Amino acid sequence: MNGKPKCIIITGRPGSGKTSLSKKLAERLWMPVISRDEIKEGYVNTYGVKHDQLPPDTNGVVTNFFFSIVNQYLAGKISVVIEAAFQHKVWEPRIPQILELGNPFIVVCSVDGMVAAKRHLQRGLDDPRREFFHGDKRVSIYRKTGIMSPPGNYMVPDFNVPTVHVSTEGQYSPSIDEIVTLVLQI
């Protein structure tokens, strides 16, 4: 053991199952979860206006704050599970600091793009307030046209750190137990 805290990075496209998996892993690993979406929801609550009415730099402000909090936890020697739908290009400038402060382990939630898009749409339709906080374009387009937007490209984070791809269709594969075993080895 090198005295560095673990940083379990849960990522994947919207609708891939990140939030569910991060909560289950955090519970099993006895670690707090830092969720980029939850931070954004708190930010939107402060302004009290719909996501689309926020300043144009909102996503950047929230993303910077997310990584600032992650780094504070790691600098404080607190292992964490962090969850965000960032693509490789967003993680890339942040990974060196995470490597300096902690031992990262990346969990990519892998699911067919259409399955993820359907989940993402259904989540927004099931909770209309979600649009207020996140401005989900797929949901607003569907409400206007009845047509589901196709999934966009997702650039999987690809770094020289331990990484596991987890199928989130049906039962997790590898299983939660197997993921926990892998995490405990870092």
N, C-alpha and C positions, 0 to 999 in steps of 0.2 A: 504494500500500500504506500502511495506516495504522498498522502496527506491532502490531496486535492479532492474537492467534492465532485460528485457525479453530476453531469448535466445531460439528462435524457431528453433528446430533441424529437418531438413527435411532429411530423410534417406530412404533407400530401395535398392533393388538390381539394378544393371545396367539395364537401359531400363524401369525402373518402373515409370518414369515421375517426378523425383525429381526436375530437373532444371525448367521445365515448372511451376510446382506447387510453387516452392520457389519464382520465379519471380512474380507470380500472388499474392501470399500472402504478399510479401514484399511491393508491390505497394499498396495493400489495407491497410496494417498496417503502412505504411510510415516508413519502416525500410530498412537499407542497407542489401544487400546479400553478404555473404562471401562464395564463391564457391571453394571447394577443387580442382575441375578440372580446373578452371580458374587460380588458383595459379600455378598448375602444368604446364599449357600452358605457363605462363610467365617464369617459370624456364627452360623449354625446349627451349624457344626463346633465353634465355641468352646463352645457349650452342650452339644453331644452328645446332644440330645434331638430328637424329631420336631417338625417345624414347629408342629403344633397344640398342643404343650406349652410353647412359648415364651411369654414375657411378652406381654400383649395389645398393647403399644406397639412390638412388633418391627418391623412394616412402616414405621412412622414413624421409628424409630431408623435403620433401614437407608436409607431414602429421604433423610433429613437428611445422613447420612454420604456417600451417593452425591453429592449436590450440593456438599457441602463439598470432596470430592476434586476434582470438576469445577472448582470455583472456584479451588482451589489450582493446578491445572494451568494454567488460563487466566491467573491472576495471575503465574505463573512464565513466561509467554509460550510455553507449550507447546500447540500445536494438538492437538486430540483428536477422536476419534469416540466419542460416548456413545450408549448403547443402553438403552432402558427402555420398557416398555409403558404408560407413564403417559398418562392422558387430559388434555385441555385444562386442567381445573381443577387438576391437580397441577403442570403446567408453568407455569401462569399466574403464580404469585407468584415463580417462579425465573427467568423470562426476563429481567426487568430487570437482574439481576446478571450474567447471561450476556452481555447486550448491553453492559453497562458494561465487562466484562473482555475480551470477544472478539467475533468475527464469527460469529454463528450461521447455520447452514444446515440446514433441517429436511427430512428424508427420511421420508415417511410410507409405510410398507409397506402397500399396498392389496391386499386379497384378499377374495373373497366370505366373509361371516361363517361360513357352514357349512363352507367349505373350511378356514378357520382353525381352527374348532372341531374338525374331524376331525384336522387336523395336531396340534393341542394334545393331544387325547386320545391319538393314536397315540404321540406323544413320551413321554407318561407311561406308557403300556402297554409301550413298548419298553425303558424304563429304570425299573423299580419303585423305585429309590432316589430318583428325582426327587420322589416324594410326600413322602418324609422331609424333604427340604429346602424344598419349596415348598407342600406341603399342597394340591395341585391338586384342587379339589372336583369338577371334571368327571370326573377319573379315579376318585376314590373313589365317586362316584355310579354311574358305569358299572360298577365292580366289584361294587357291591351290587345293582344293578337290571338291568344289561345295556342300559340306555337312555342315549344320549348327550344331555347337556344342550345346549339350543340356545345359540347365541352370544348374548352380552349386547350391550347398546348400547356403542358406543365413540365418544366425543367426540374427534374429530380436533383436534390443536392448531391453532389458527388465530391467527397473529400476523403483524404487519407485518414479516416477515423472509423472505428467499428460501426457498421451499418447493417441493419436487417430490414428486409422488405416484408411487410405483413399483409397478407390478403385479408380484407375485411368483408368479403362476401360470405355470408353465413358465419360459421365458426372461424375464429382467428386461426390463421396458419402462417407461421408457427403459433402455437397456443400461448396464452398469457404465462403459463408456467414456464414454457421454454424461453420466452422473452425475458422473464425475471431471472432465470438462470444465466442467460447471456449477460444481462446488465450487472449481475453480481460478480461477474468475472473481470470486469474492468477495474 
